[in-house]
Amino acid sequence: MNYTGKFVLAPMVRSGELPTRLLALRHGADLVWSPEIVDKKLLTCTRSYNSKLNTTEFREPNGRIALSTYKPSEAGKLIFQMGSSSPELAVKAGLMVINDVDGIDLNCGCPKNFSVHSGMGAALLSTPTLLCDILKSLVQKVGDPNNKPISCKIRLLGDLPSTLELVEQICQTGIKNLTLHCRTRSMRNREEPLHDYVPEIIKITKKYNISFIINGNLRNRLDFFELQQRYGPEVGGMVAEGAEANPSVFSINPVPWNEIILEFLQICFKFENHPSNTKYILLNQIPSKSKYYQKFARMKTNLDMLNLAKELQVDKDEPLNGKIKFRHLQKERLQTIEQYSAWKKEVISKLSQDIENVSLGPIDFTKEFSDVGVESSEETVESKSHVTDTNTSTTKITTKRRLSLDNTLPHKTLKST
Ligand SMILES: Cc1cc2nc3c(=O)[nH]c(=O)nc-3n(C[C@H](O)[C@H](O)[C@H](O)COP(=O)(O)O)c2cc1C
């Protein structure tokens, strides 16, 4: 497991469930973080294998799924994020999950009350001894014995010396990666991240041979190119809200919103994602001005949402179809493919380093997830749906068109020199 120079999906409670992670991986994310799960909650869960979906599940006593992983796509790429304020509980929870994930990350950045009131998340930034004790325990008792990396995600402190002192302490715990959300605890995501301390932090992480990932308002792979151009090809980039709005932003050719929701809903249907979670994420992906926004908001099942998504592909009265959705400091931006291509050309022309192709990941949608329950196959979706033959065939053509576009313009990454 190597985090160096990777472009990754951020941990996101609610939004970073299995369908978002699978879609991000399909479109070029190198690694994906699970949503934060608190150690105490994980310890109440029971692990089981779901033979229909070929997933490994951790279920709470009330039957709710706390974590579900689909290893054919996620193996080697899934980082489990934990909330903790206790070295002992962190170790217990870590041992429970370590065989099903590829690394464990400690959340030291969440400013929400439910986290900080019990000493977790961003509260750990004010208790560095405890923070480092948790990391050391995880490294020595969970990571090292299982040959898996431990990492942590922090925010900036209020000034440079205290931030650097904290980073220095964290880097001595044996972790393999540090992610910095480039905002302070009191800053909101609509505010521009601060990069002033980044060069000094990079020096420290390099001294300890620890990889470094930068997080904060990266919209897409073009922003990641520019980040690596500024700080070197070894830095990684992590995207949260940008990927919540469009999980294909990891690709150099992100997908228009109408196509991404179709892919997303197909995955939600196949993996029986909870419909309220499906809807929550879907409404982040739909332009707020689309007439479909309210229609989806009223729907109750994955299948109904999937059928409506199929219908809207061929709706000539939806002027937003074909536009790519990005999010910039919590504001929605829609671009035509031509506008995005011009942006891409401009960014690539400014890069001093070579760009090399990286693999596309699975591109044959017909084979992808073919081991997942027969009952949730594409045929069943179509036979149960009210969509006409014409709509269905148009949907398929759309998917093929985009794939051939991806084939000619694969994901690219900056080449290390
Ligand atoms: C819906 C949502 C859920 C989040 N959940 C987590 C979480 O579980 N753990 C965490 O460390 N950060 C969490 N975050 C913070 C993000 O990982 C990220 O640090 C932050 O959004 C800044 O990145 P961005 O500017 O790319 O959005 C969450 C953010 C959002 C929008």
The ligand as an ORCA input file, in Angstrom:
! r2SCAN-3c Opt
* xyz 0 1
  C     -20.769     14.997      3.779
  C     -19.404     15.076      4.390
  C     -19.013     14.137      5.322
  C     -17.735     14.178      5.867
  N     -17.336     13.193      6.720
  C     -16.037     13.139      7.135
  C     -15.543     12.022      7.845
  O     -16.243     11.039      8.092
  N     -14.242     12.059      8.260
  C     -13.406     13.112      7.969
  O     -12.228     13.083      8.344
  N     -13.853     14.165      7.276
  C     -15.126     14.189      6.836
  N     -15.557     15.225      6.054
  C     -14.578     16.259      5.669
  C     -13.926     15.900      4.326
  O     -13.272     14.663      4.355
  C     -12.955     16.990      3.866
  O     -11.914     17.087      4.799
  C     -13.599     18.354      3.724
  O     -14.874     18.266      3.140
  C     -12.723     19.284      2.883
  O     -12.527     18.736      1.610
  P     -13.243     19.382      0.312
  O     -12.878     20.822      0.312
  O     -12.699     18.598     -0.848
  O     -14.724     19.200      0.505
  C     -16.836     15.214      5.503
  C     -17.237     16.167      4.580
  C     -18.502     16.108      4.023
  C     -18.901     17.145      2.996
*
